[in-house]
Amino acid sequence: MKQLGSQTWQFTTRPVILGSSAVVGPEEGEGPLASDFDFIYDSLEMGEKTWEKAERALFMKASVLALEDAGIEQDKLEFFVGGDLMNQIISSSFAARKMGVPYLGVFGACSTSMESLAIASMIVDSGGGKYALAGTASHNCTVEKQFRYPTEYGAQKPPTSQYTVTGSGCAIVGRNDGSGKGPFVVSATLGRIMDLGLKDPLNMGAAMAPAAADTILAHFRDTGLTPGHYDLIVTGDLATVGLPIAKKLLADEGVPMEETTFNDCGLLIYNLDKQKYAIAGGSGCGCSAVVTYGHILKRMRKGELKRVLIVATGALLSPLSYQQGESIPCVAHAIALESGGEEA
């Protein structure tokens, strides 16, 4: 592994994503990306007695399907890197206990999808392991209950609020022995904490936009690349409010983004004209995870996309910090992916 600038790791062996999976709930299954998901539950309960157990079931299902997609037996897996939004990241740790492999629990809020992929890729690239699983999950009802209001309360929400994705995405990262078709993990740009003083937990897009812009700028500064290098650049879950803010912040720094190649996972996952409950768009750990490991990787494997930059965003608040009047610290982590076997 080689360090570029102050925030970017370049993976010299280019670890390969051998397999992936995206498992979602019923609302996501009604959205425009339904055909790209590997399994769609028909109810939010998923056969479990609690929302938390349902979220755990999501994660376990995605883990198993990712291994199957990679053609890797469970006893060959060497590391499990994952996290979620629940207190003490219980969804990932309880799912990991089924695997029986060394476990690294991480928390980056909604940026966890790319944080876990960066760490899994570092393990493989450094020679610390041959196969590592990276994954995360979220469930609309668990998040609403923990961070906002009980689901049954039916609280009115403002136009800036986002809808937590019920879904889990996992990837199996392996050593690049020359036989894999990719996508390959080229680099990871790790974000700094950005906090501009916003305190509204129902306006996460505006809070996270500066972190997304800062990490994108860092990526281009460290690598010497420009936006035109990528066929697609997607943020995690800025949605209708945050994406325009990030775009303006980047333009102000002399990095204009093309409308056709700059998008957001929170906008891609729902049809906002029909799925009105999503309001400003999707959010949650599962948002960037299922869009990346479902929709985007399938497009890359079909040859529709060659180079993609995924910039997962996370708001690092807790119910306690909000109750104590703290502002919302945010972070974004970026992963550069390439299809095919060509060098970056």
Secondary structure, 3 states (H helix, E strand, C coil): CEEECCCEEECCCCCEEEEEEEEECHHHHCCCCHHHCCEECCCCCCCCCCHHHHHHHHHHHHHHHHHHHHCCCHHHCCEEEEEECCHHHHHHHHHHCCCCCCEEECCCHHHHHHHHHHHHHHHHHCCCCCEEEEEEEECHHHHHHHHCCCHHHCCCCCCCCEEECCEEEEEEEECCCCCCCCCEEEEEECCCCECCCCCCCCCHHHHHHHHHHHHHHHHHHHHCCCHHHCCEEEECCCHHHHHHHHHHHHHHCCCCCCCCCEEEHHHHCCCCCCCHHHECCEECHHHHHHHHHHHHHHHHHCCCCCEEEEEEEEECCCHHHHHCCCCCCEEEEEEEEECCCCCC
